[in-house]
Amino acid sequence: ASPIEALVTQAHELGMDALALTDHDAVYGVVQFAKAAASCGIRPILGAELTLTTGHHLTMLAENATGWGNLCALISRARHNAPKGRAALDPAELPAHTAGLIVLSGCREGEIPSALLHGDAAAAERAARRYLEWYGVEHFWIELQNHLRPDDGILTDRLVALARRLGIG
């Protein structure tokens, strides 16, 4: 993992005006990140990648103070429901905490990418429709990543096709 200051400096050098920090199941680096971003004139986007009880990951970004409150509540619930040092959020808790959050489909461990990697397009579409229902088209996005793994191109193509079919950004 890169130090926060190095990430912010690189974003500044690339001319980026915003940058997100999404720790796993926590917001450990938020204060340091916000200070570093402010020093470079970059808008910090605060978020987390939550682990669900299904084992899937879900990336959440706080859009505003309400979203920050909901993100922190979900992290607290995830930590409360798991053994010390771990987190696991029951997906059933998500619909009660949607306001002010922007949700991304997650890394390859997300429910949608994972289903696509296992050849289950129907399960991926069901999950995408469920997140669309909970968060709406303006607050749910398909996340694309390229870590130069052999199947990244195939996964990206499938994610883009799903997003286009359902009208998801």
N, C-alpha and C positions, 0 to 999 in steps of 0.2 A: 504494500500500500504506500502511496505517495504521501509525504507530509502535506498538511493542509496549505501551508504557505506556498509550497511548490506548485500545487494545483491552481491556486488563485493567481500566482504570478504567471504561470503558463497561459491561463485563460486570458489574462490581461494582455500578454504579449500577442496572443492570437486575435485580439480585438473583440473578444466576447464581452457582452454587457451583462450577462447573467450566468450563474453556475449553481448547480444543485449538489448537495451533499446528502447521501442516503446511506447512513450506517445501517448495519443489520440489526434489526429488532431493538434499536435504541437511537438516541440523538446525542451521543457522547460528545461529538465535535462541534456542536452548534455554536457555542460562544466563541471559540477560537476561529471558526469559519466565518462567522458574522463580522468579527473584528478585522480579519485578514481581507475579506471582500470589501469592506468599507474603505480600507486603506488604499485599495486599487480602483475604487469607483465601480465595483461590480455588484450587481443586485444578487444577494444570496437567496437561494431557494432552499427551504428547509424541508427535509423529508426523511423517510426511512424505508428500508426494504423489510417488510414483515414476513415472518414465517407462519404459515397457517397450520392448523392441526392435521391437515391433509399432507403436510410436508412441502407444499408448494410455496413459492415466494410471490409477493405482491408489492410493487413499488408505489408508495404514496407520497405526494407532495402537498405541503400546506399552501393554499392559495391566499389565506388571510388568517386573522386571529382565531376565527371560528374553526378553521381547518387545523390550525396548530393545536387547539384544545382537543379536537377529535382525534388527531394523530397521537397526541400524548395519552389520551384515554385508551385508545386501542393498544398502544405499547404497554401500558399498565396492565390491561386485561391479559395480554399475551404473556407477560412476565408472571402475573399472578397465577395463571392456569398451568404453569410448567414448573419443573424442578428448578431449584436455585441455579442461576447462571444460564438458563435457557429460556426460550419463549415459544409459545404456540398459541395462535389466535384461532378460535372457532370462527369459520367464515359466517356463521349465523349472526355474529355480532356486527358484521360490516354494515348492513342496511340501517342500523340505528345511529351510525356515525359517518354520514356521507357529506354533510354540509361543509363547504370550504376546502374540500379535498379534490385533488386531481390524481387519478389512479392510472398507473401504467400496467400493462399486462405482465411485466416482470421479465426476469432473465430466463434462461433455458429451463430453470427450475419452476417457472411460473406455470400455472394450470394450463393456459392456452399453448404456450410453446412446447411444454412437455407432451401434451396430447398430440400436437402436430409431429413432434419427433418420433412418437410411437405409432404414427400412421392413423390416428383417430381424429379425423377432421370433424366428425359429428360432435364429439365431446368438446373439441376446441370451440366450435360454433355455439354450442349450448352455454359454455362458460362465458364467452364473449357477450352473448345476448343477456345473460344474467347480470354481468357488470354494467352493461348499457342500461338495463332497467334500473339498477341501483344508483348509478352515477350520472347517467345521461350522456349524450353524444359529445357535449362540450367538456366533460370532466373524466372521460375514459378514453385512453389512447393505447394503441398497440406499440409496444416497445421493441425497437430493433437494435441488435447488438452485433458487432463483428469482432470476434476474438481470434479470428484466423483459424478456427477449428474446421476440420474437413467438411462438416455438414452445415456450417453457418450460412452458406449461400442458399442451400435448399430450404433451410428453416426461414430465412428472410423472405424468400419467394412465397412460401406458404403463408407467412404472416401478412405480407402485403396483399396477397389475393384475398385472404379473409377480411382484412380491413376494407378493401375496396368493395367486396360483396355486401358487407354490413354497413358501409358508410362511416367507418371509424377512422379517425385521424391517426 
